[in-house]
């Protein structure tokens, strides 16, 4: 999904120029409020929302105008936080926002703001539709929806799995110590391993949802991806290291002849650690 934001950022200047020229052809945009901006919605398939804010009061003076409906609940609400973020181009009455997820439509969009007299008119354009309109992508909507739904289900499933692992490890430790009266290495180390894996799964789920569903990051950032891979592998290495330590203790106490198995496990962990170190070095060198 984030590929759409890459395409947008690569063609940002062209897209902004297209929107600016198209809106300028309408002359005074506010006059279209009388027909609830239906003309603009017909011209721009990517346009999802229009509303007007008074520059002096910094309050929304109009309802939210959607393509097929109108919402008056947002009227008279302060939009000072929006106005403070506007950066109009020099000698121009138009401003463009960075990509974000609209709280009103729940879609990935950009906001275009136009100053007209005492008002600022805000237009929310859906990014996917905008890119498709300019032939920058070929959007298969059913597949796009299916993919996003799959990531959503998978991400939250991993969240619940991580939560279950954490809760079960705490329950198992409490049950062993308080009910069974067992307080040995297994009772201590196993919950720690489970908690470490729970954290790794949680981080992976959070990354999937942020990058593929909610788009917390709006541009391709290899540093983010490297950080996630590093965190995940470190969690796995820690879990394996604890397991190896427990194996060493067990073998040392009960069957010293099998110490070679512990050596194999430690060697494997060392190889993973070396591979991770090389990966981090090459990534930093590339950046």
VENHUBEL-V974112 format. One record per backbone hydrogen bond with DSSP energy under -0.5 kcal/mol. CO is the residue of the C=O (numbers start at 1). NH is the residue of the N-H. Records with the same first field share a line. If there is no record, write none. Layout:
# VENHUBEL-V974112
CO=NH / NH
This chain:
# VENHUBEL-V974112
1=4 / 5
2=6
3=7
4=8
5=9
6=10
7=11
9=12
11=15
12=16
13=17
14=18
15=19
16=20
17=21
18=22
19=23
20=24
21=25
23=26
24=27
27=29
29=32
30=33
31=34
32=35 / 37
33=36
35=38
37=41
38=42
39=43
40=44
43=45
44=47
46=126
48=67
49=124
50=65
51=122
52=61 / 62
53=120
54=58
58=79
59=54
60=76
63=65
64=66 / 71
65=50
69=66
70=72
71=64
72=75
74=77
77=60
79=82 / 83
80=84
82=85
83=86
89=92
93=115
94=89
95=113
100=102 / 109
102=106
107=102
108=127
109=100
110=125
111=97
112=123
113=95
114=121
116=119
118=55
119=116
120=53
121=114
122=51
123=112 / 125
124=48 / 49
125=110
126=130
127=131
128=132
129=133
130=134
131=136 / 137
132=135
137=139
138=140
139=141
140=144
141=145
142=146
143=147
144=148
145=149
146=150
147=151
148=152
149=153
150=154
151=155
152=156
153=157
154=158
155=159
156=160
157=161
158=162
159=163
160=164
161=165
162=166
163=167
164=168
165=169
166=170
167=171
168=172
169=173
170=174
171=175
172=176
173=177
174=178 / 179
175=179 / 180
176=182
181=183
184=188
185=189
186=190
188=192
189=193
190=194
191=195
192=196
193=197
194=198
195=199
196=200
197=201
198=202
199=203
200=204
201=205
202=206
203=207
204=208
205=209
206=210
207=211
208=212
209=213 / 214 / 215
210=215 / 216
216=218
221=224 / 225
222=226
223=227
224=228
225=229
226=230
227=231
228=232
229=233
230=234
231=235
232=236
233=237
234=238
235=239
236=240
237=241
238=242
239=243
240=244
241=245
242=246
243=247
244=248
245=249
246=250
247=251
248=252
249=253
250=254
251=255
255=258
256=259
258=261 / 262
259=263
260=264
261=265
262=266
263=267
264=268
265=269
266=270
267=271
268=272
269=273
270=274
271=275
272=276
273=277
274=278
275=279
276=280
277=281
278=282
279=283
280=284
281=285
282=286
283=287
